[in-house]
Amino acid sequence: MSIDWLGFGYAAAIAFGGFMGYKRKGSVMSLVAGLVFGALSAYGALKISMDVRDTSISFLGWSE
């Protein structure tokens, strides 16, 4: 089982970007969007870490 470090790093960057938008400008939408899409990206990275062929959540339901 290989861990998708790139995917988890991407998810953390999205969540961190949402947090920084909230901290700097007080944008609640940035915080919510960053946390939601960061969590979805982290879930996709987790699914890929468990099964390399399971990319359905990473492509938003589009499969081969």
CHARMM internal coordinates of N, CA and C (Angstrom, degrees):
IC EDIT
DIST 1 N 1 CA 1.4486
DIST 1 CA 1 C 1.5250
ANGL 1 N 1 CA 1 C 108.73
DIST 1 C 2 N 1.2980
ANGL 1 CA 1 C 2 N 116.15
DIHE 1 N 1 CA 1 C 2 N 118.93
DIST 2 N 2 CA 1.4533
ANGL 1 C 2 N 2 CA 122.72
DIHE 1 CA 1 C 2 N 2 CA -179.70
DIST 2 CA 2 C 1.5305
ANGL 2 N 2 CA 2 C 109.67
DIHE 1 C 2 N 2 CA 2 C -101.21
DIST 2 C 3 N 1.3065
ANGL 2 CA 2 C 3 N 116.70
DIHE 2 N 2 CA 2 C 3 N 137.03
DIST 3 N 3 CA 1.4638
ANGL 2 C 3 N 3 CA 121.08
DIHE 2 CA 2 C 3 N 3 CA -179.33
DIST 3 CA 3 C 1.5244
ANGL 3 N 3 CA 3 C 109.04
DIHE 2 C 3 N 3 CA 3 C -89.47
DIST 3 C 4 N 1.3178
ANGL 3 CA 3 C 4 N 116.24
DIHE 3 N 3 CA 3 C 4 N 133.68
DIST 4 N 4 CA 1.4617
ANGL 3 C 4 N 4 CA 122.89
DIHE 3 CA 3 C 4 N 4 CA -179.70
DIST 4 CA 4 C 1.5290
ANGL 4 N 4 CA 4 C 109.48
DIHE 3 C 4 N 4 CA 4 C -83.76
DIST 4 C 5 N 1.3256
ANGL 4 CA 4 C 5 N 115.83
DIHE 4 N 4 CA 4 C 5 N 79.98
DIST 5 N 5 CA 1.4667
ANGL 4 C 5 N 5 CA 120.62
DIHE 4 CA 4 C 5 N 5 CA -177.11
DIST 5 CA 5 C 1.5222
ANGL 5 N 5 CA 5 C 111.78
DIHE 4 C 5 N 5 CA 5 C -64.68
DIST 5 C 6 N 1.3105
ANGL 5 CA 5 C 6 N 117.38
DIHE 5 N 5 CA 5 C 6 N -37.09
DIST 6 N 6 CA 1.4570
ANGL 5 C 6 N 6 CA 120.81
DIHE 5 CA 5 C 6 N 6 CA 178.98
DIST 6 CA 6 C 1.5311
ANGL 6 N 6 CA 6 C 110.79
DIHE 5 C 6 N 6 CA 6 C -63.33
DIST 6 C 7 N 1.3105
ANGL 6 CA 6 C 7 N 116.69
DIHE 6 N 6 CA 6 C 7 N -42.96
DIST 7 N 7 CA 1.4645
ANGL 6 C 7 N 7 CA 121.35
DIHE 6 CA 6 C 7 N 7 CA 178.48
DIST 7 CA 7 C 1.5152
ANGL 7 N 7 CA 7 C 112.65
DIHE 6 C 7 N 7 CA 7 C -64.31
DIST 7 C 8 N 1.3349
ANGL 7 CA 7 C 8 N 116.71
DIHE 7 N 7 CA 7 C 8 N -42.58
DIST 8 N 8 CA 1.4643
ANGL 7 C 8 N 8 CA 120.07
DIHE 7 CA 7 C 8 N 8 CA 178.42
DIST 8 CA 8 C 1.5278
ANGL 8 N 8 CA 8 C 111.32
DIHE 7 C 8 N 8 CA 8 C -68.54
DIST 8 C 9 N 1.3235
ANGL 8 CA 8 C 9 N 117.22
DIHE 8 N 8 CA 8 C 9 N -35.62
DIST 9 N 9 CA 1.4637
ANGL 8 C 9 N 9 CA 120.52
DIHE 8 CA 8 C 9 N 9 CA 176.17
DIST 9 CA 9 C 1.5122
ANGL 9 N 9 CA 9 C 111.58
DIHE 8 C 9 N 9 CA 9 C -65.72
DIST 9 C 10 N 1.3298
ANGL 9 CA 9 C 10 N 116.74
DIHE 9 N 9 CA 9 C 10 N -39.75
DIST 10 N 10 CA 1.4591
ANGL 9 C 10 N 10 CA 122.03
DIHE 9 CA 9 C 10 N 10 CA 177.11
DIST 10 CA 10 C 1.5254
ANGL 10 N 10 CA 10 C 110.50
DIHE 9 C 10 N 10 CA 10 C -63.37
DIST 10 C 11 N 1.3259
ANGL 10 CA 10 C 11 N 116.54
DIHE 10 N 10 CA 10 C 11 N -43.68
DIST 11 N 11 CA 1.4635
ANGL 10 C 11 N 11 CA 120.93
DIHE 10 CA 10 C 11 N 11 CA 178.78
DIST 11 CA 11 C 1.5231
ANGL 11 N 11 CA 11 C 111.08
DIHE 10 C 11 N 11 CA 11 C -62.78
DIST 11 C 12 N 1.3186
ANGL 11 CA 11 C 12 N 116.88
DIHE 11 N 11 CA 11 C 12 N -41.05
DIST 12 N 12 CA 1.4678
ANGL 11 C 12 N 12 CA 120.39
DIHE 11 CA 11 C 12 N 12 CA 178.17
DIST 12 CA 12 C 1.5220
ANGL 12 N 12 CA 12 C 110.98
DIHE 11 C 12 N 12 CA 12 C -65.88
DIST 12 C 13 N 1.3210
ANGL 12 CA 12 C 13 N 117.36
DIHE 12 N 12 CA 12 C 13 N -37.72
DIST 13 N 13 CA 1.4686
ANGL 12 C 13 N 13 CA 120.49
DIHE 12 CA 12 C 13 N 13 CA 179.05
DIST 13 CA 13 C 1.5263
ANGL 13 N 13 CA 13 C 110.96
DIHE 12 C 13 N 13 CA 13 C -65.83
DIST 13 C 14 N 1.3200
ANGL 13 CA 13 C 14 N 117.42
DIHE 13 N 13 CA 13 C 14 N -38.70
DIST 14 N 14 CA 1.4597
ANGL 13 C 14 N 14 CA 120.76
DIHE 13 CA 13 C 14 N 14 CA 177.67
DIST 14 CA 14 C 1.5268
ANGL 14 N 14 CA 14 C 110.57
DIHE 13 C 14 N 14 CA 14 C -64.51
DIST 14 C 15 N 1.3235
ANGL 14 CA 14 C 15 N 116.65
DIHE 14 N 14 CA 14 C 15 N -47.57
DIST 15 N 15 CA 1.4619
ANGL 14 C 15 N 15 CA 120.55
DIHE 14 CA 14 C 15 N 15 CA 179.85
DIST 15 CA 15 C 1.5283
ANGL 15 N 15 CA 15 C 110.94
DIHE 14 C 15 N 15 CA 15 C -64.16
DIST 15 C 16 N 1.3127
ANGL 15 CA 15 C 16 N 117.16
DIHE 15 N 15 CA 15 C 16 N -40.51
DIST 16 N 16 CA 1.4558
ANGL 15 C 16 N 16 CA 121.04
DIHE 15 CA 15 C 16 N 16 CA 179.13
DIST 16 CA 16 C 1.5292
ANGL 16 N 16 CA 16 C 110.97
DIHE 15 C 16 N 16 CA 16 C -65.66
DIST 16 C 17 N 1.3177
ANGL 16 CA 16 C 17 N 117.31
DIHE 16 N 16 CA 16 C 17 N -38.17
DIST 17 N 17 CA 1.4616
ANGL 16 C 17 N 17 CA 121.14
DIHE 16 CA 16 C 17 N 17 CA 177.05
DIST 17 CA 17 C 1.5195
ANGL 17 N 17 CA 17 C 111.86
DIHE 16 C 17 N 17 CA 17 C -62.87
DIST 17 C 18 N 1.3168
ANGL 17 CA 17 C 18 N 116.90
DIHE 17 N 17 CA 17 C 18 N -40.59
DIST 18 N 18 CA 1.4622
ANGL 17 C 18 N 18 CA 120.62
DIHE 17 CA 17 C 18 N 18 CA 176.12
DIST 18 CA 18 C 1.5151
ANGL 18 N 18 CA 18 C 111.85
DIHE 17 C 18 N 18 CA 18 C -64.20
DIST 18 C 19 N 1.3226
ANGL 18 CA 18 C 19 N 116.36
DIHE 18 N 18 CA 18 C 19 N -40.40
DIST 19 N 19 CA 1.4596
ANGL 18 C 19 N 19 CA 120.82
DIHE 18 CA 18 C 19 N 19 CA 178.05
DIST 19 CA 19 C 1.5281
ANGL 19 N 19 CA 19 C 111.18
DIHE 18 C 19 N 19 CA 19 C -65.22
DIST 19 C 20 N 1.3201
ANGL 19 CA 19 C 20 N 116.49
DIHE 19 N 19 CA 19 C 20 N -41.85
DIST 20 N 20 CA 1.4688
ANGL 19 C 20 N 20 CA 119.53
DIHE 19 CA 19 C 20 N 20 CA 179.98
DIST 20 CA 20 C 1.5278
ANGL 20 N 20 CA 20 C 111.44
DIHE 19 C 20 N 20 CA 20 C -67.17
DIST 20 C 21 N 1.3256
ANGL 20 CA 20 C 21 N 118.02
DIHE 20 N 20 CA 20 C 21 N -35.70
DIST 21 N 21 CA 1.4573
ANGL 20 C 21 N 21 CA 120.83
DIHE 20 CA 20 C 21 N 21 CA 175.18
DIST 21 CA 21 C 1.5124
ANGL 21 N 21 CA 21 C 111.60
DIHE 20 C 21 N 21 CA 21 C -62.07
DIST 21 C 22 N 1.3292
ANGL 21 CA 21 C 22 N 115.89
DIHE 21 N 21 CA 21 C 22 N -37.43
DIST 22 N 22 CA 1.4614
ANGL 21 C 22 N 22 CA 120.44
DIHE 21 CA 21 C 22 N 22 CA 177.46
DIST 22 CA 22 C 1.5249
ANGL 22 N 22 CA 22 C 111.27
DIHE 21 C 22 N 22 CA 22 C -71.01
DIST 22 C 23 N 1.3194
ANGL 22 CA 22 C 23 N 116.17
DIHE 22 N 22 CA 22 C 23 N -43.96
DIST 23 N 23 CA 1.4571
ANGL 22 C 23 N 23 CA 120.52
DIHE 22 CA 22 C 23 N 23 CA -176.79
DIST 23 CA 23 C 1.5284
ANGL 23 N 23 CA 23 C 112.05
DIHE 22 C 23 N 23 CA 23 C -66.75
DIST 23 C 24 N 1.3268
ANGL 23 CA 23 C 24 N 117.34
DIHE 23 N 23 CA 23 C 24 N -41.51
DIST 24 N 24 CA 1.4665
ANGL 23 C 24 N 24 CA 120.15
DIHE 23 CA 23 C 24 N 24 CA -176.30
DIST 24 CA 24 C 1.5254
ANGL 24 N 24 CA 24 C 113.41
DIHE 23 C 24 N 24 CA 24 C -79.94
DIST 24 C 25 N 1.3303
ANGL 24 CA 24 C 25 N 117.33
DIHE 24 N 24 CA 24 C 25 N -42.56
DIST 25 N 25 CA 1.4654
ANGL 24 C 25 N 25 CA 120.73
DIHE 24 CA 24 C 25 N 25 CA -173.90
DIST 25 CA 25 C 1.5248
ANGL 25 N 25 CA 25 C 113.75
DIHE 24 C 25 N 25 CA 25 C -114.19
DIST 25 C 26 N 1.3268
ANGL 25 CA 25 C 26 N 117.47
DIHE 25 N 25 CA 25 C 26 N -6.02
DIST 26 N 26 CA 1.4546
ANGL 25 C 26 N 26 CA 120.55
DIHE 25 CA 25 C 26 N 26 CA -178.82
DIST 26 CA 26 C 1.5215
ANGL 26 N 26 CA 26 C 113.29
DIHE 25 C 26 N 26 CA 26 C 74.34
DIST 26 C 27 N 1.3231
ANGL 26 CA 26 C 27 N 117.10
DIHE 26 N 26 CA 26 C 27 N 22.57
DIST 27 N 27 CA 1.4596
ANGL 26 C 27 N 27 CA 122.25
DIHE 26 CA 26 C 27 N 27 CA -177.41
DIST 27 CA 27 C 1.5316
ANGL 27 N 27 CA 27 C 110.66
DIHE 26 C 27 N 27 CA 27 C -81.92
DIST 27 C 28 N 1.3194
ANGL 27 CA 27 C 28 N 115.45
DIHE 27 N 27 CA 27 C 28 N 107.24
DIST 28 N 28 CA 1.4573
ANGL 27 C 28 N 28 CA 120.22
DIHE 27 CA 27 C 28 N 28 CA 178.91
DIST 28 CA 28 C 1.5292
ANGL 28 N 28 CA 28 C 110.21
DIHE 27 C 28 N 28 CA 28 C -68.87
DIST 28 C 29 N 1.3482
ANGL 28 CA 28 C 29 N 116.84
DIHE 28 N 28 CA 28 C 29 N -33.94
DIST 29 N 29 CA 1.4696
ANGL 28 C 29 N 29 CA 119.56
DIHE 28 CA 28 C 29 N 29 CA 178.06
DIST 29 CA 29 C 1.5201
ANGL 29 N 29 CA 29 C 111.62
DIHE 28 C 29 N 29 CA 29 C -62.15
DIST 29 C 30 N 1.3252
ANGL 29 CA 29 C 30 N 117.30
DIHE 29 N 29 CA 29 C 30 N -38.85
DIST 30 N 30 CA 1.4676
ANGL 29 C 30 N 30 CA 119.92
DIHE 29 CA 29 C 30 N 30 CA 176.85
DIST 30 CA 30 C 1.5185
ANGL 30 N 30 CA 30 C 110.70
DIHE 29 C 30 N 30 CA 30 C -62.01
DIST 30 C 31 N 1.3168
ANGL 30 CA 30 C 31 N 116.40
DIHE 30 N 30 CA 30 C 31 N -42.53
DIST 31 N 31 CA 1.4606
ANGL 30 C 31 N 31 CA 120.60
DIHE 30 CA 30 C 31 N 31 CA 179.54
DIST 31 CA 31 C 1.5223
ANGL 31 N 31 CA 31 C 110.93
DIHE 30 C 31 N 31 CA 31 C -63.10
DIST 31 C 32 N 1.3243
ANGL 31 CA 31 C 32 N 116.62
DIHE 31 N 31 CA 31 C 32 N -48.69
DIST 32 N 32 CA 1.4681
ANGL 31 C 32 N 32 CA 120.68
DIHE 31 CA 31 C 32 N 32 CA -178.62
DIST 32 CA 32 C 1.5266
ANGL 32 N 32 CA 32 C 110.77
DIHE 31 C 32 N 32 CA 32 C -63.37
DIST 32 C 33 N 1.3349
ANGL 32 CA 32 C 33 N 116.42
DIHE 32 N 32 CA 32 C 33 N -48.34
DIST 33 N 33 CA 1.4631
ANGL 32 C 33 N 33 CA 119.74
DIHE 32 CA 32 C 33 N 33 CA -179.25
DIST 33 CA 33 C 1.5270
ANGL 33 N 33 CA 33 C 111.09
DIHE 32 C 33 N 33 CA 33 C -62.96
DIST 33 C 34 N 1.3281
ANGL 33 CA 33 C 34 N 117.91
DIHE 33 N 33 CA 33 C 34 N -42.10
DIST 34 N 34 CA 1.4550
ANGL 33 C 34 N 34 CA 121.03
DIHE 33 CA 33 C 34 N 34 CA 178.97
DIST 34 CA 34 C 1.5155
ANGL 34 N 34 CA 34 C 112.22
DIHE 33 C 34 N 34 CA 34 C -62.10
DIST 34 C 35 N 1.3273
ANGL 34 CA 34 C 35 N 116.51
DIHE 34 N 34 CA 34 C 35 N -42.66
DIST 35 N 35 CA 1.4619
ANGL 34 C 35 N 35 CA 119.77
DIHE 34 CA 34 C 35 N 35 CA -179.47
DIST 35 CA 35 C 1.5289
ANGL 35 N 35 CA 35 C 111.91
DIHE 34 C 35 N 35 CA 35 C -70.65
DIST 35 C 36 N 1.3349
ANGL 35 CA 35 C 36 N 116.86
DIHE 35 N 35 CA 35 C 36 N -40.77
DIST 36 N 36 CA 1.4702
ANGL 35 C 36 N 36 CA 119.60
DIHE 35 CA 35 C 36 N 36 CA -179.13
DIST 36 CA 36 C 1.5275
ANGL 36 N 36 CA 36 C 110.85
DIHE 35 C 36 N 36 CA 36 C -66.69
DIST 36 C 37 N 1.3280
ANGL 36 CA 36 C 37 N 116.57
DIHE 36 N 36 CA 36 C 37 N -51.11
DIST 37 N 37 CA 1.4594
ANGL 36 C 37 N 37 CA 118.75
DIHE 36 CA 36 C 37 N 37 CA -176.91
DIST 37 CA 37 C 1.5312
ANGL 37 N 37 CA 37 C 111.96
DIHE 36 C 37 N 37 CA 37 C -74.15
DIST 37 C 38 N 1.3251
ANGL 37 CA 37 C 38 N 117.39
DIHE 37 N 37 CA 37 C 38 N -27.94
DIST 38 N 38 CA 1.4555
ANGL 37 C 38 N 38 CA 120.04
DIHE 37 CA 37 C 38 N 38 CA 172.87
DIST 38 CA 38 C 1.5229
ANGL 38 N 38 CA 38 C 111.37
DIHE 37 C 38 N 38 CA 38 C -65.87
DIST 38 C 39 N 1.3369
ANGL 38 CA 38 C 39 N 115.82
DIHE 38 N 38 CA 38 C 39 N -40.96
DIST 39 N 39 CA 1.4664
ANGL 38 C 39 N 39 CA 119.94
DIHE 38 CA 38 C 39 N 39 CA 178.05
DIST 39 CA 39 C 1.5225
ANGL 39 N 39 CA 39 C 111.20
DIHE 38 C 39 N 39 CA 39 C -66.48
DIST 39 C 40 N 1.3342
ANGL 39 CA 39 C 40 N 117.37
DIHE 39 N 39 CA 39 C 40 N -40.88
DIST 40 N 40 CA 1.4661
ANGL 39 C 40 N 40 CA 119.71
DIHE 39 CA 39 C 40 N 40 CA 176.94
DIST 40 CA 40 C 1.5275
ANGL 40 N 40 CA 40 C 111.44
DIHE 39 C 40 N 40 CA 40 C -63.44
DIST 40 C 41 N 1.3128
ANGL 40 CA 40 C 41 N 116.72
DIHE 40 N 40 CA 40 C 41 N -39.65
DIST 41 N 41 CA 1.4661
ANGL 40 C 41 N 41 CA 120.23
DIHE 40 CA 40 C 41 N 41 CA 177.92
DIST 41 CA 41 C 1.5284
ANGL 41 N 41 CA 41 C 111.18
DIHE 40 C 41 N 41 CA 41 C -66.64
DIST 41 C 42 N 1.3218
ANGL 41 CA 41 C 42 N 116.60
DIHE 41 N 41 CA 41 C 42 N -39.31
DIST 42 N 42 CA 1.4668
ANGL 41 C 42 N 42 CA 120.08
DIHE 41 CA 41 C 42 N 42 CA 177.78
DIST 42 CA 42 C 1.5271
ANGL 42 N 42 CA 42 C 111.00
DIHE 41 C 42 N 42 CA 42 C -65.48
DIST 42 C 43 N 1.3342
ANGL 42 CA 42 C 43 N 116.07
DIHE 42 N 42 CA 42 C 43 N -38.66
DIST 43 N 43 CA 1.4646
ANGL 42 C 43 N 43 CA 119.70
DIHE 42 CA 42 C 43 N 43 CA 177.33
DIST 43 CA 43 C 1.5322
ANGL 43 N 43 CA 43 C 110.62
DIHE 42 C 43 N 43 CA 43 C -64.06
DIST 43 C 44 N 1.3257
ANGL 43 CA 43 C 44 N 116.16
DIHE 43 N 43 CA 43 C 44 N -41.24
DIST 44 N 44 CA 1.4639
ANGL 43 C 44 N 44 CA 120.10
DIHE 43 CA 43 C 44 N 44 CA 176.52
DIST 44 CA 44 C 1.5155
ANGL 44 N 44 CA 44 C 111.87
DIHE 43 C 44 N 44 CA 44 C -62.66
DIST 44 C 45 N 1.3351
ANGL 44 CA 44 C 45 N 117.10
DIHE 44 N 44 CA 44 C 45 N -40.86
DIST 45 N 45 CA 1.4645
ANGL 44 C 45 N 45 CA 120.36
DIHE 44 CA 44 C 45 N 45 CA 177.82
DIST 45 CA 45 C 1.5259
ANGL 45 N 45 CA 45 C 110.99
DIHE 44 C 45 N 45 CA 45 C -65.66
DIST 45 C 46 N 1.3305
ANGL 45 CA 45 C 46 N 116.51
DIHE 45 N 45 CA 45 C 46 N -36.47
DIST 46 N 46 CA 1.4635
ANGL 45 C 46 N 46 CA 120.29
DIHE 45 CA 45 C 46 N 46 CA 177.76
DIST 46 CA 46 C 1.5258
ANGL 46 N 46 CA 46 C 110.86
DIHE 45 C 46 N 46 CA 46 C -65.80
DIST 46 C 47 N 1.3485
ANGL 46 CA 46 C 47 N 116.53
DIHE 46 N 46 CA 46 C 47 N -43.31
DIST 47 N 47 CA 1.4603
ANGL 46 C 47 N 47 CA 120.16
DIHE 46 CA 46 C 47 N 47 CA 178.99
DIST 47 CA 47 C 1.5283
ANGL 47 N 47 CA 47 C 111.07
DIHE 46 C 47 N 47 CA 47 C -63.25
DIST 47 C 48 N 1.3311
ANGL 47 CA 47 C 48 N 117.48
DIHE 47 N 47 CA 47 C 48 N -40.04
DIST 48 N 48 CA 1.4640
ANGL 47 C 48 N 48 CA 120.73
DIHE 47 CA 47 C 48 N 48 CA 178.45
DIST 48 CA 48 C 1.5296
ANGL 48 N 48 CA 48 C 110.41
DIHE 47 C 48 N 48 CA 48 C -68.52
DIST 48 C 49 N 1.3365
ANGL 48 CA 48 C 49 N 116.90
DIHE 48 N 48 CA 48 C 49 N -34.75
DIST 49 N 49 CA 1.4600
ANGL 48 C 49 N 49 CA 119.89
DIHE 48 CA 48 C 49 N 49 CA 178.09
DIST 49 CA 49 C 1.5264
ANGL 49 N 49 CA 49 C 111.39
DIHE 48 C 49 N 49 CA 49 C -64.69
DIST 49 C 50 N 1.3324
ANGL 49 CA 49 C 50 N 116.54
DIHE 49 N 49 CA 49 C 50 N -34.07
DIST 50 N 50 CA 1.4617
ANGL 49 C 50 N 50 CA 119.99
DIHE 49 CA 49 C 50 N 50 CA -179.73
DIST 50 CA 50 C 1.5248
ANGL 50 N 50 CA 50 C 111.73
DIHE 49 C 50 N 50 CA 50 C -78.59
DIST 50 C 51 N 1.3378
ANGL 50 CA 50 C 51 N 116.90
DIHE 50 N 50 CA 50 C 51 N -38.69
DIST 51 N 51 CA 1.4667
ANGL 50 C 51 N 51 CA 121.47
DIHE 50 CA 50 C 51 N 51 CA -179.35
DIST 51 CA 51 C 1.5274
ANGL 51 N 51 CA 51 C 107.37
DIHE 50 C 51 N 51 CA 51 C -146.04
DIST 51 C 52 N 1.3155
ANGL 51 CA 51 C 52 N 116.77
DIHE 51 N 51 CA 51 C 52 N 113.98
DIST 52 N 52 CA 1.4624
ANGL 51 C 52 N 52 CA 122.04
DIHE 51 CA 51 C 52 N 52 CA -174.73
DIST 52 CA 52 C 1.5268
ANGL 52 N 52 CA 52 C 111.67
DIHE 51 C 52 N 52 CA 52 C -60.38
DIST 52 C 53 N 1.3169
ANGL 52 CA 52 C 53 N 117.45
DIHE 52 N 52 CA 52 C 53 N -29.64
DIST 53 N 53 CA 1.4653
ANGL 52 C 53 N 53 CA 120.71
DIHE 52 CA 52 C 53 N 53 CA -178.28
DIST 53 CA 53 C 1.5211
ANGL 53 N 53 CA 53 C 113.53
DIHE 52 C 53 N 53 CA 53 C -82.13
DIST 53 C 54 N 1.3302
ANGL 53 CA 53 C 54 N 118.31
DIHE 53 N 53 CA 53 C 54 N -9.63
DIST 54 N 54 CA 1.4663
ANGL 53 C 54 N 54 CA 122.13
DIHE 53 CA 53 C 54 N 54 CA -177.48
DIST 54 CA 54 C 1.5276
ANGL 54 N 54 CA 54 C 110.45
DIHE 53 C 54 N 54 CA 54 C -89.02
DIST 54 C 55 N 1.3244
ANGL 54 CA 54 C 55 N 115.65
DIHE 54 N 54 CA 54 C 55 N 83.13
DIST 55 N 55 CA 1.4641
ANGL 54 C 55 N 55 CA 120.74
DIHE 54 CA 54 C 55 N 55 CA -177.87
DIST 55 CA 55 C 1.5266
ANGL 55 N 55 CA 55 C 111.77
DIHE 54 C 55 N 55 CA 55 C -107.92
DIST 55 C 56 N 1.3221
ANGL 55 CA 55 C 56 N 117.40
DIHE 55 N 55 CA 55 C 56 N 15.60
DIST 56 N 56 CA 1.4659
ANGL 55 C 56 N 56 CA 120.47
DIHE 55 CA 55 C 56 N 56 CA -173.21
DIST 56 CA 56 C 1.5271
ANGL 56 N 56 CA 56 C 112.22
DIHE 55 C 56 N 56 CA 56 C -61.70
DIST 56 C 57 N 1.3128
ANGL 56 CA 56 C 57 N 119.49
DIHE 56 N 56 CA 56 C 57 N -43.13
DIST 57 N 57 CA 1.4639
ANGL 56 C 57 N 57 CA 121.02
DIHE 56 CA 56 C 57 N 57 CA -178.89
DIST 57 CA 57 C 1.5304
ANGL 57 N 57 CA 57 C 110.65
DIHE 56 C 57 N 57 CA 57 C -73.52
DIST 57 C 58 N 1.3007
ANGL 57 CA 57 C 58 N 117.97
DIHE 57 N 57 CA 57 C 58 N -29.16
DIST 58 N 58 CA 1.4526
ANGL 57 C 58 N 58 CA 120.74
DIHE 57 CA 57 C 58 N 58 CA 179.88
DIST 58 CA 58 C 1.5190
ANGL 58 N 58 CA 58 C 111.63
DIHE 57 C 58 N 58 CA 58 C -70.08
DIST 58 C 59 N 1.3189
ANGL 58 CA 58 C 59 N 117.54
DIHE 58 N 58 CA 58 C 59 N -28.46
DIST 59 N 59 CA 1.4633
ANGL 58 C 59 N 59 CA 121.27
DIHE 58 CA 58 C 59 N 59 CA 178.31
DIST 59 CA 59 C 1.5235
ANGL 59 N 59 CA 59 C 110.96
DIHE 58 C 59 N 59 CA 59 C -104.83
DIST 59 C 60 N 1.3322
ANGL 59 CA 59 C 60 N 117.22
DIHE 59 N 59 CA 59 C 60 N 20.21
DIST 60 N 60 CA 1.4609
ANGL 59 C 60 N 60 CA 123.80
DIHE 59 CA 59 C 60 N 60 CA 177.88
DIST 60 CA 60 C 1.5321
ANGL 60 N 60 CA 60 C 112.52
DIHE 59 C 60 N 60 CA 60 C 54.59
DIST 60 C 61 N 1.3168
ANGL 60 CA 60 C 61 N 115.49
DIHE 60 N 60 CA 60 C 61 N 44.49
DIST 61 N 61 CA 1.4487
ANGL 60 C 61 N 61 CA 120.84
DIHE 60 CA 60 C 61 N 61 CA 175.08
DIST 61 CA 61 C 1.5130
ANGL 61 N 61 CA 61 C 114.32
DIHE 60 C 61 N 61 CA 61 C 89.32
DIST 61 C 62 N 1.3096
ANGL 61 CA 61 C 62 N 118.45
DIHE 61 N 61 CA 61 C 62 N -3.04
DIST 62 N 62 CA 1.4651
ANGL 61 C 62 N 62 CA 120.75
DIHE 61 CA 61 C 62 N 62 CA 178.29
DIST 62 CA 62 C 1.5065
ANGL 62 N 62 CA 62 C 107.75
DIHE 61 C 62 N 62 CA 62 C -85.94
DIST 62 C 63 N 1.2920
ANGL 62 CA 62 C 63 N 117.67
DIHE 62 N 62 CA 62 C 63 N 115.63
DIST 63 N 63 CA 1.4607
ANGL 62 C 63 N 63 CA 119.67
DIHE 62 CA 62 C 63 N 63 CA 178.47
DIST 63 CA 63 C 1.5159
ANGL 63 N 63 CA 63 C 109.71
DIHE 62 C 63 N 63 CA 63 C -115.98
DIST 63 C 64 N 1.3005
ANGL 63 CA 63 C 64 N 115.04
DIHE 63 N 63 CA 63 C 64 N 170.37
DIST 64 N 64 CA 1.4749
ANGL 63 C 64 N 64 CA 121.32
DIHE 63 CA 63 C 64 N 64 CA -176.20
DIST 64 CA 64 C 1.4967
ANGL 64 N 64 CA 64 C 112.08
DIHE 63 C 64 N 64 CA 64 C -66.05
END
COOR INIT
IC SEED 1 N 1 CA 1 C
IC BUILD
